[in-house]
Amino acid sequence: MRFVIDIDPCDMPKLQSIAIKFFLNSWTFMDRIETLHAFQQLKILADERRLDILRRLMAGPATLTQLGKMLKKSPGWVRHHLKALEMTGLVEMVETDLADRVSGKYYQAKASVLVLQELILPDSQKPVVIFSGSLDPGIEQIASHLAPCSSLLILPNGPLDSLFYLRQGYCHLAGMQLPDGNGEDTRPWIRHLFQDRNISMVTLAHRTQGLIVAPGNPKGLHALPDLARKGITLINRNPGSGTRLWFDKELARIGLPAASIRGYENFVNTHWAAARTVQAGKADAAIGLQSAAWAAQVGFIPLFEERYDLVSLHEQAQLVAPLFEYIQSSAFREALRELPGYNTTHSGECVPIC
């Protein structure tokens, strides 16, 4: 049986406390999450053409046009098979690319299909590591470094979903971010969630988030209350993401109603999509990584620093060992220090769970 918790965006500040209580009382519900046994889903995967599309989307998001070029097929052909995959819940649209003001739908394989890893992962003789968490230049740097010996598949998700997937075996690594200095510690409920499993938590880096604004900050935005000013439009992050959790909690703390912010209900799934939306002039501001603002060549106002950790199961230690070894190297720290908004002082350090 699948459990679906429908939480209104206005209630997102309560999400962490709700999740903690829910896990502490009934976390075993996750052992009953439905896997891919539905006849229609299996029937779809029996088609080699659709299976090929799914493999491509497991390797990373792609547009219909990009899939057509990869497969050497017409957009109409790809659209027909993509629609079938989407209708059965195997793929989903993840973001809209607004670069140069041209919109395009990106698709990726949904997390639930990972229960069929052996069948649908891209053909490769190399070990495959599946990471679920916030898209980050550090993760992309690791993927590039490990490419000769292993494949790192990146599944963009918020911290809570990522821990769900790690618990269920849908991924091998989960990204977990926690704003520094807010007095909270997620380790007690992570321990409870994995009370029957041995886990490790290693710090990737500390990273800076803040307001992403147009070049030169023409609207003079400097703090969250400025987002409620007349004529200011926000592009938000998706519910459940670490950035959205921080944003909603901070709005509640300062007493700023979400309804007073134009564009609050509109969101994208990644830091890069948020920065590109501001870059394209479709929004005046977003909350996101300094490195995303830098890549999009837009303005940035720092608001907070967060520690970004990687959580893994001990049973996957051999698989993820090369990744952790690289994080502990000076080469990784030097590569990440070249990007703005990163502090690698504690990169590679183990965070005590007990």
ZAMARMAR-156644 format. One line per field, with one value per residue (C-alpha): residue number from 1; x, y, z; residue in one letter. Coordinates in Angstrom, 2 decimals, padded with zeros to 5 digits. Layout:
pos: [NUM / ...]
east: [X / ...]
north: [Y / ...]
up: [Z / ...]
code: [A / ...]
//
This chain:
pos: [1 / 2 / 3 / 4 / 5 / 6 / 7 / 8 / 9 / 10 / 11 / 12 / 13 / 14 / 15 / 16 / 17 / 18 / 19 / 20 / 21 / 22 / 23 / 24 / 25 / 26 / 27 / 28 / 29 / 30 / 31 / 32 / 33 / 34 / 35 / 36 / 37 / 38 / 39 / 40 / 41 / 42 / 43 / 44 / 45 / 46 / 47 / 48 / 49 / 50 / 51 / 52 / 53 / 54 / 55 / 56 / 57 / 58 / 59 / 60 / 61 / 62 / 63 / 64 / 65 / 66 / 67 / 68 / 69 / 70 / 71 / 72 / 73 / 74 / 75 / 76 / 77 / 78 / 79 / 80 / 81 / 82 / 83 / 84 / 85 / 86 / 87 / 88 / 89 / 90 / 91 / 92 / 93 / 94 / 95 / 96 / 97 / 98 / 99 / 100 / 101 / 102 / 103 / 104 / 105 / 106 / 107 / 108 / 109 / 110 / 111 / 112 / 113 / 114 / 115 / 116 / 117 / 118 / 119 / 120 / 121 / 122 / 123 / 124 / 125 / 126 / 127 / 128 / 129 / 130 / 131 / 132 / 133 / 134 / 135 / 136 / 137 / 138 / 139 / 140 / 141 / 142 / 143 / 144 / 145 / 146 / 147 / 148 / 149 / 150 / 151 / 152 / 153 / 154 / 155 / 156 / 157 / 158 / 159 / 160 / 161 / 162 / 163 / 164 / 165 / 166 / 167 / 168 / 169 / 170 / 171 / 172 / 173 / 174 / 175 / 176 / 177 / 178 / 179 / 180 / 181 / 182 / 183 / 184 / 185 / 186 / 187 / 188 / 189 / 190 / 191 / 192 / 193 / 194 / 195 / 196 / 197 / 198 / 199 / 200 / 201 / 202 / 203 / 204 / 205 / 206 / 207 / 208 / 209 / 210 / 211 / 212 / 213 / 214 / 215 / 216 / 217 / 218 / 219 / 220 / 221 / 222 / 223 / 224 / 225 / 226 / 227 / 228 / 229 / 230 / 231 / 232 / 233 / 234 / 235 / 236 / 237 / 238 / 239 / 240 / 241 / 242 / 243 / 244 / 245 / 246 / 247 / 248 / 249 / 250 / 251 / 252 / 253 / 254 / 255 / 256 / 257 / 258 / 259 / 260 / 261 / 262 / 263 / 264 / 265 / 266 / 267 / 268 / 269 / 270 / 271 / 272 / 273 / 274 / 275 / 276 / 277 / 278 / 279 / 280 / 281 / 282 / 283 / 284 / 285 / 286 / 287 / 288 / 289 / 290 / 291 / 292 / 293 / 294 / 295 / 296 / 297 / 298 / 299 / 300 / 301 / 302 / 303 / 304 / 305 / 306 / 307 / 308 / 309 / 310 / 311 / 312 / 313 / 314 / 315 / 316 / 317 / 318 / 319 / 320 / 321 / 322 / 323 / 324 / 325 / 326 / 327 / 328 / 329 / 330 / 331 / 332 / 333 / 334 / 335 / 336 / 337 / 338 / 339 / 340 / 341 / 342 / 343 / 344 / 345 / 346 / 347 / 348 / 349 / 350 / 351 / 352 / 353 / 354]
east: [000.00 / 001.28 / 000.84 / 000.45 / 000.72 / -000.84 / 000.57 / -000.51 / 002.46 / 001.33 / 001.91 / 005.48 / 007.06 / 005.49 / 006.83 / 009.96 / 008.19 / 005.36 / 007.87 / 009.81 / 006.68 / 005.42 / 008.70 / 009.04 / 005.56 / 005.15 / 008.26 / 007.71 / 005.06 / 007.91 / 008.47 / 005.06 / 005.65 / 004.33 / 006.94 / 006.55 / 004.28 / 001.41 / 000.62 / 000.50 / 003.93 / 005.50 / 003.78 / 005.29 / 008.76 / 008.37 / 008.66 / 012.35 / 011.79 / 010.30 / 012.87 / 015.57 / 013.98 / 013.78 / 017.47 / 018.36 / 016.31 / 017.88 / 021.22 / 019.88 / 017.05 / 016.46 / 014.02 / 011.92 / 014.21 / 017.34 / 015.85 / 015.03 / 018.66 / 019.96 / 017.66 / 017.70 / 013.92 / 011.36 / 009.87 / 006.46 / 007.82 / 009.49 / 006.39 / 004.17 / 006.35 / 007.19 / 003.48 / 002.97 / 005.83 / 004.49 / 000.91 / 002.06 / 004.17 / 007.59 / 008.81 / 007.96 / 008.64 / 011.28 / 011.84 / 011.50 / 014.64 / 014.23 / 017.64 / 017.28 / 013.56 / 012.88 / 010.87 / 011.44 / 010.14 / 012.74 / 011.88 / 013.55 / 012.87 / 010.87 / 012.52 / 010.13 / 011.56 / 014.87 / 013.51 / 014.18 / 017.79 / 019.24 / 016.85 / 016.74 / 020.06 / 022.16 / 024.18 / 027.64 / 030.34 / 031.17 / 029.61 / 026.62 / 026.06 / 022.67 / 022.65 / 019.43 / 019.61 / 020.15 / 021.95 / 025.35 / 028.60 / 030.42 / 028.35 / 028.91 / 032.65 / 032.63 / 030.70 / 033.28 / 036.21 / 034.74 / 033.58 / 036.51 / 035.76 / 032.08 / 028.87 / 027.15 / 023.45 / 022.05 / 018.38 / 017.35 / 015.28 / 014.75 / 016.37 / 013.28 / 012.50 / 016.17 / 016.17 / 012.98 / 014.68 / 017.82 / 015.73 / 013.88 / 017.00 / 016.08 / 019.48 / 022.91 / 023.57 / 021.25 / 022.03 / 021.09 / 021.40 / 020.96 / 021.29 / 024.03 / 023.22 / 019.49 / 019.74 / 018.28 / 019.85 / 018.30 / 020.51 / 018.13 / 015.29 / 017.69 / 018.94 / 015.38 / 014.53 / 017.52 / 017.48 / 017.87 / 020.61 / 024.18 / 024.69 / 027.45 / 027.24 / 030.10 / 030.26 / 030.52 / 030.99 / 029.43 / 027.65 / 026.06 / 022.46 / 020.68 / 018.65 / 019.33 / 018.56 / 018.99 / 022.48 / 023.21 / 020.21 / 018.06 / 015.13 / 017.31 / 016.45 / 018.42 / 016.25 / 013.16 / 010.71 / 011.67 / 009.99 / 006.59 / 007.10 / 004.80 / 006.07 / 008.43 / 007.96 / 009.53 / 010.23 / 010.07 / 011.70 / 009.72 / 008.01 / 010.17 / 013.48 / 015.92 / 015.81 / 012.01 / 011.97 / 014.34 / 012.41 / 009.01 / 010.34 / 012.05 / 008.86 / 007.01 / 009.76 / 009.64 / 005.84 / 005.74 / 002.67 / 003.45 / 000.32 / 001.96 / 004.71 / 003.85 / 004.90 / 005.23 / 003.09 / 005.27 / 008.34 / 011.15 / 012.99 / 016.64 / 018.92 / 019.98 / 016.40 / 015.75 / 018.81 / 017.95 / 014.41 / 015.81 / 018.36 / 015.58 / 013.64 / 010.73 / 011.19 / 012.92 / 014.24 / 014.74 / 016.32 / 019.30 / 022.99 / 025.58 / 027.26 / 024.03 / 023.79 / 027.45 / 026.94 / 023.92 / 025.85 / 023.19 / 023.31 / 023.41 / 022.67 / 023.91 / 021.38 / 022.62 / 025.21 / 024.33 / 026.27 / 025.65 / 026.17 / 026.01 / 024.28 / 024.94 / 024.35 / 027.29 / 026.21 / 027.05 / 030.45 / 032.49 / 030.42 / 030.67 / 034.24 / 035.87 / 033.47 / 034.27 / 038.00 / 037.83 / 035.87 / 038.67 / 041.34 / 042.99 / 042.15 / 038.42 / 038.76 / 040.77 / 038.25 / 035.32 / 037.12 / 037.24 / 033.48 / 031.94 / 029.97 / 031.78 / 033.74 / 035.63 / 037.27 / 035.24 / 034.84 / 035.31 / 034.80 / 032.55 / 029.60 / 028.88 / 025.41 / 025.37]
north: [000.00 / 003.48 / 006.28 / 009.78 / 012.81 / 015.87 / 019.01 / 022.48 / 024.76 / 027.20 / 024.49 / 023.73 / 025.39 / 022.55 / 019.83 / 018.90 / 018.58 / 016.60 / 014.31 / 013.73 / 012.79 / 010.62 / 008.73 / 008.25 / 006.80 / 004.81 / 004.82 / 001.16 / 002.26 / 002.71 / -001.03 / -001.25 / 001.32 / -000.09 / -001.24 / -001.71 / -004.74 / -003.06 / -004.87 / -001.68 / -000.57 / -003.94 / -004.01 / -000.61 / -001.83 / -004.90 / -002.55 / -002.17 / 001.30 / 002.64 / 000.83 / 002.57 / 005.98 / 005.13 / 004.17 / 007.53 / 009.39 / 007.40 / 008.85 / 012.43 / 014.81 / 015.45 / 017.31 / 015.66 / 017.17 / 015.87 / 012.39 / 012.48 / 013.27 / 010.57 / 007.92 / 009.28 / 009.39 / 012.08 / 014.25 / 012.69 / 009.17 / 010.14 / 012.02 / 008.96 / 006.65 / 009.32 / 009.93 / 006.23 / 006.27 / 009.44 / 008.15 / 005.06 / 007.09 / 006.00 / 009.44 / 013.01 / 016.56 / 018.07 / 021.65 / 024.26 / 025.67 / 029.42 / 030.17 / 032.69 / 032.89 / 029.56 / 027.15 / 023.41 / 020.52 / 018.31 / 014.74 / 012.27 / 008.81 / 008.87 / 007.55 / 004.61 / 002.95 / 002.43 / -000.80 / -002.19 / -000.99 / -004.16 / -003.92 / -000.24 / 001.33 / 002.46 / -000.38 / -000.25 / -002.52 / 000.09 / 000.16 / 002.52 / 004.77 / 006.47 / 009.78 / 011.43 / 015.00 / 018.62 / 019.22 / 020.58 / 021.43 / 019.25 / 016.23 / 017.01 / 017.34 / 013.92 / 012.42 / 013.80 / 012.52 / 009.02 / 008.69 / 006.48 / 003.84 / 004.25 / 006.02 / 008.43 / 008.96 / 012.12 / 012.19 / 015.73 / 015.54 / 017.26 / 015.88 / 014.12 / 012.33 / 011.41 / 009.71 / 007.86 / 006.54 / 005.54 / 003.65 / 001.83 / 001.04 / 003.35 / 005.08 / 004.50 / 008.04 / 010.72 / 014.42 / 016.16 / 019.90 / 021.75 / 025.55 / 026.40 / 028.13 / 027.36 / 025.17 / 022.08 / 018.69 / 016.18 / 013.32 / 011.97 / 011.32 / 010.09 / 007.58 / 006.51 / 006.23 / 003.92 / 002.36 / -001.13 / -000.13 / 001.11 / 004.42 / 006.96 / 010.73 / 012.60 / 016.35 / 017.37 / 021.08 / 024.16 / 026.27 / 029.70 / 030.36 / 033.66 / 035.89 / 035.41 / 038.73 / 040.40 / 041.69 / 044.86 / 044.22 / 046.93 / 046.35 / 046.88 / 043.57 / 042.79 / 040.69 / 038.49 / 041.31 / 043.00 / 040.14 / 041.43 / 044.82 / 045.84 / 044.86 / 042.11 / 038.58 / 035.48 / 032.09 / 029.63 / 026.23 / 023.00 / 021.89 / 019.42 / 020.83 / 021.95 / 025.51 / 025.60 / 024.18 / 026.95 / 029.64 / 028.67 / 028.40 / 031.77 / 033.41 / 032.05 / 033.29 / 036.88 / 036.88 / 037.41 / 035.74 / 033.68 / 035.12 / 038.56 / 037.39 / 037.46 / 034.23 / 032.23 / 029.43 / 029.10 / 026.90 / 025.07 / 021.95 / 023.02 / 025.90 / 026.22 / 026.52 / 029.23 / 031.19 / 030.85 / 032.09 / 035.28 / 035.53 / 035.34 / 038.15 / 035.88 / 036.66 / 039.32 / 036.98 / 033.39 / 031.61 / 029.49 / 028.72 / 031.40 / 029.09 / 028.91 / 032.71 / 032.89 / 030.36 / 032.31 / 035.61 / 037.25 / 039.02 / 037.40 / 038.54 / 035.99 / 034.98 / 031.80 / 029.03 / 025.36 / 022.16 / 019.65 / 016.02 / 012.68 / 009.77 / 006.15 / 002.64 / 000.60 / -002.26 / -000.02 / 000.96 / -000.76 / 000.80 / 004.38 / 004.15 / 005.76 / 008.70 / 009.32 / 008.95 / 011.67 / 014.03 / 013.69 / 014.63 / 018.01 / 017.80 / 017.87 / 020.79 / 022.80 / 022.15 / 023.24 / 026.31 / 027.68 / 028.17 / 031.01 / 030.22 / 027.06 / 026.36 / 023.06 / 023.21 / 020.22 / 018.39 / 014.64 / 014.69 / 012.05 / 013.46 / 011.36 / 009.82 / 008.33]
up: [000.00 / -000.87 / 001.66 / 000.25 / 002.56 / 000.94 / 002.59 / 001.52 / 000.65 / 003.33 / 005.92 / 004.82 / 007.91 / 009.90 / 007.61 / 009.55 / 012.89 / 011.26 / 009.57 / 012.79 / 014.75 / 011.91 / 011.62 / 015.36 / 015.58 / 012.37 / 010.21 / 009.28 / 006.72 / 004.25 / 004.13 / 002.48 / -000.26 / -003.52 / -006.06 / -009.79 / -010.00 / -011.85 / -015.11 / -017.19 / -015.99 / -016.73 / -020.11 / -020.94 / -019.99 / -022.20 / -025.18 / -026.04 / -027.51 / -024.28 / -022.20 / -024.24 / -023.53 / -019.84 / -019.76 / -021.31 / -018.72 / -015.89 / -016.98 / -016.70 / -017.62 / -021.33 / -023.56 / -026.22 / -028.87 / -027.14 / -026.87 / -030.57 / -031.41 / -029.05 / -030.51 / -034.08 / -034.08 / -034.90 / -032.11 / -032.85 / -032.32 / -029.04 / -027.85 / -028.39 / -026.28 / -023.72 / -023.13 / -022.38 / -019.87 / -018.26 / -017.98 / -016.10 / -013.66 / -014.91 / -016.01 / -015.05 / -016.13 / -013.86 / -014.97 / -017.69 / -019.28 / -019.71 / -021.21 / -024.04 / -023.21 / -024.93 / -022.84 / -023.08 / -021.00 / -019.36 / -018.40 / -016.06 / -014.71 / -011.48 / -008.35 / -008.06 / -011.16 / -009.37 / -007.90 / -011.38 / -011.43 / -012.86 / -015.80 / -016.65 / -015.69 / -018.65 / -020.12 / -018.56 / -017.23 / -014.60 / -011.11 / -010.87 / -007.84 / -007.52 / -005.64 / -004.48 / -003.26 / -004.18 / -007.46 / -006.52 / -008.35 / -005.82 / -006.84 / -010.51 / -009.86 / -008.19 / -011.12 / -013.56 / -011.50 / -011.08 / -014.71 / -015.81 / -013.17 / -012.16 / -013.13 / -010.77 / -011.55 / -009.98 / -008.95 / -007.86 / -004.66 / -001.33 / 001.84 / 003.19 / -000.07 / -000.41 / 002.98 / 002.02 / -001.09 / 000.79 / 003.32 / 000.52 / -001.47 / -004.35 / -004.08 / -002.58 / -001.32 / 000.08 / 000.31 / 003.55 / 004.19 / 007.46 / 007.84 / 010.33 / 013.58 / 013.70 / 016.78 / 015.10 / 014.79 / 012.41 / 013.57 / 016.27 / 013.83 / 011.13 / 013.70 / 014.43 / 010.75 / 010.29 / 013.75 / 012.31 / 009.82 / 010.14 / 008.38 / 007.77 / 007.25 / 005.57 / 004.96 / 001.31 / 002.03 / 003.57 / 000.96 / 000.84 / -000.18 / -000.62 / -002.90 / -006.59 / -008.30 / -011.69 / -012.58 / -010.65 / -008.37 / -010.05 / -007.67 / -004.59 / -002.91 / 000.25 / 002.59 / 002.60 / 003.51 / 000.24 / -001.63 / -000.48 / -002.13 / -004.95 / -008.38 / -007.15 / -008.52 / -006.96 / -008.49 / -005.60 / -005.05 / -004.99 / -001.75 / 000.16 / -001.05 / 001.63 / 000.30 / 000.44 / 003.98 / 005.12 / 003.25 / 004.64 / 008.17 / 007.89 / 006.58 / 009.63 / 011.96 / 010.69 / 010.36 / 006.60 / 005.02 / 001.95 / 000.32 / 000.35 / -002.03 / -005.70 / -007.39 / -004.17 / -005.63 / -008.75 / -008.38 / -010.18 / -009.07 / -009.10 / -008.12 / -011.76 / -013.02 / -010.41 / -011.50 / -015.18 / -014.52 / -013.00 / -015.79 / -018.40 / -016.70 / -015.78 / -012.07 / -009.99 / -007.33 / -006.20 / -003.24 / -004.22 / -004.26 / -004.83 / -007.35 / -009.39 / -009.49 / -010.52 / -013.33 / -014.64 / -014.35 / -012.18 / -008.81 / -005.38 / -001.80 / 000.83 / 003.49 / 005.19 / 005.11 / 005.27 / 005.82 / 003.05 / 004.07 / 002.29 / 004.04 / 003.07 / 004.36 / 005.62 / 003.37 / 000.39 / 001.80 / -000.90 / -003.69 / -002.40 / -001.04 / -004.13 / -003.82 / -000.16 / -000.79 / -003.42 / -001.12 / 001.43 / -001.13 / -001.59 / -005.30 / -004.52 / -002.10 / -004.59 / -007.37 / -005.21 / -003.85 / -007.38 / -007.17 / -005.11 / -001.99 / -000.85 / 002.33 / 002.13 / 005.58 / 006.78 / 003.47 / 003.92 / 007.69 / 009.25 / 011.17 / 014.30 / 014.12 / 017.63]
code: [M / R / F / V / I / D / I / D / P / C / D / M / P / K / L / Q / S / I / A / I / K / F / F / L / N / S / W / T / F / M / D / R / I / E / T / L / H / A / F / Q / Q / L / K / I / L / A / D / E / R / R / L / D / I / L / R / R / L / M / A / G / P / A / T / L / T / Q / L / G / K / M / L / K / K / S / P / G / W / V / R / H / H / L / K / A / L / E / M / T / G / L / V / E / M / V / E / T / D / L / A / D / R / V / S / G / K / Y / Y / Q / A / K / A / S / V / L / V / L / Q / E / L / I / L / P / D / S / Q / K / P / V / V / I / F / S / G / S / L / D / P / G / I / E / Q / I / A / S / H / L / A / P / C / S / S / L / L / I / L / P / N / G / P / L / D / S / L / F / Y / L / R / Q / G / Y / C / H / L / A / G / M / Q / L / P / D / G / N / G / E / D / T / R / P / W / I / R / H / L / F / Q / D / R / N / I / S / M / V / T / L / A / H / R / T / Q / G / L / I / V / A / P / G / N / P / K / G / L / H / A / L / P / D / L / A / R / K / G / I / T / L / I / N / R / N / P / G / S / G / T / R / L / W / F / D / K / E / L / A / R / I / G / L / P / A / A / S / I / R / G / Y / E / N / F / V / N / T / H / W / A / A / A / R / T / V / Q / A / G / K / A / D / A / A / I / G / L / Q / S / A / A / W / A / A / Q / V / G / F / I / P / L / F / E / E / R / Y / D / L / V / S / L / H / E / Q / A / Q / L / V / A / P / L / F / E / Y / I / Q / S / S / A / F / R / E / A / L / R / E / L / P / G / Y / N / T / T / H / S / G / E / C / V / P / I / C]
//
